[in-house]
Amino acid sequence: MKDLSEFDVKGRRVLVRVDLNVPLDGDVITDDGRIRASVPTIQELAGKGARVIACAHLGRPKGEPNPKYSLAPVARRLGELLGAEVAFASDVVGPSAQAVVAGLEDGQVALLENLRFEPGEESKDDAVRAAFAEKLAALAELYVGDGFGAVHRKHASVYDVPLLLPHAAGRLVLAEVEVLKRLTEEPARPYAVVLGGAKVSDKLGVIGNLLTKVDRLLIGGGMAYTFLAAQGYEVGQSLLQRDQLDQVRDFLNEAIKRGVEIVLPVDVLAATHFAEDADHEVVDATAIPADRQGLDIGPRSRELFATKLADARTVFWNGPMGVFEFEAFSGGTRAVAEALIRSEAFTVVGGGDSAAAVRQLGLPEDGFSHISTGGGASLEYLEGKTLPGLVALEA
């Protein structure tokens, strides 16, 4: 992939695909991590005199304008972080976008409205997507891909536009790819992966691929109960994907064949129901009462997981250990995060809920070697899939 430093950008219109898909409470941004991650590339381009046209998506508006998913609050926050006003276009490729772009001077930044307000952005029809891509590309002279969280999507702004313009990768994408190569090509060993989150089915591919690469696989979160059930244990009302039991048994057998250590919770916080104030108790993971559900790993599991991470030289973590949004059930996720902070390993937090948990729990982001901005993209890369956005940037 070309580096954006290979371009002479002064006075030129540069379309920058960034990832600004942040959580909102009304029009209040509750986690601006992805906006902050987009700043270095935008700042570098603006500093070199480019006329920067940032574009991004937010949520799932399904191809039509929806005020709930407007990027207007993001434009304000981006301006605060850049220390300069960001001009905001109230459409994507229409009259407002054209006027805003035409009004840019060297070093100024604009943000287009939510790309997904246009049906062509996500269309499965190549012709429809290409037609929208041509309109988007017409706004600029150069393209920089820096929205790592979207590179696994074959969307117009990610895949089609860079094929129409001279293009390069932004700082964030280059950094993310460098980290993922370090995880997949020659990781320092022992190599441990911690997987959590709700569903095994979300991570089937990555588990299968990781079993050929890792030394240790630690399983927590909702997906752990399907692993426990696959071994014949009662999991009560805990999250369980019965249709994945055979697949999980195959994983467990494959791990034995390959000498990969699978580490499961030995105790859990079993609650009466799914609520922050739910009555709960610590029980053995192999004996969860039939009327209770596991909402976090227990104290012995936290110690076990920390011990299994202590001597690792490379660690990838994706997915919380419990319902971290509830204070009572955040201890397992905190314990794993703190074990990584103490570690001398190369530690990567794989985006998504894990990155959100680090920030929500008030943990130091610089305590980790890298916090990814793209959970889905990171997992698909580790799964060995081809990512359309990277293919386009390499063309």
Number of C-alpha atoms within 10 A of each C-alpha: 15 16 13 20 14 9 14 13 22 16 16 19 23 27 30 28 27 29 24 27 24 17 17 17 8 10 15 11 14 13 16 18 18 21 19 14 19 25 18 14 21 27 19 16 28 21 15 15 19 26 29 31 27 24 22 22 25 21 15 13 19 13 16 13 18 13 12 13 21 22 25 19 15 24 24 17 18 23 17 12 14 17 10 13 16 21 21 23 24 19 19 21 22 13 12 16 23 16 12 18 24 12 12 18 15 18 21 22 29 23 29 28 28 30 28 25 23 20 17 22 27 22 18 13 9 14 11 15 23 21 14 21 24 17 14 23 22 15 17 18 16 25 27 30 31 27 28 30 24 28 30 23 17 20 24 27 34 30 26 24 28 27 18 18 18 16 27 26 28 29 21 21 26 18 14 21 15 11 19 19 13 14 21 15 9 9 18 15 14 16 21 29 24 22 25 23 22 22 19 25 14 13 19 15 16 18 22 17 13 20 23 13 20 24 19 23 23 20 24 28 27 27 25 29 31 24 27 21 19 21 14 11 15 17 25 18 18 24 18 22 18 11 10 17 19 11 17 22 17 14 18 18 13 15 21 13 10 13 14 20 17 18 17 19 26 19 21 30 25 30 25 17 17 16 13 15 13 12 14 18 13 17 17 17 24 18 14 24 19 11 13 20 23 33 29 29 33 26 18 15 22 24 15 17 24 19 12 18 26 15 15 22 17 23 26 20 22 24 27 31 33 28 25 25 15 14 11 19 26 20 22 28 26 21 19 19 26 17 19 26 18 13 20 16 22 20 25 22 27 25 25 21 19 25 24 21 21 23 15 14 16 10 15 12 14 9 16 21 17 18 24 26 29 23 21 21 24 26 21 18 18 19 18 13 13 12 18 18 28 22 16 22 22 14 12
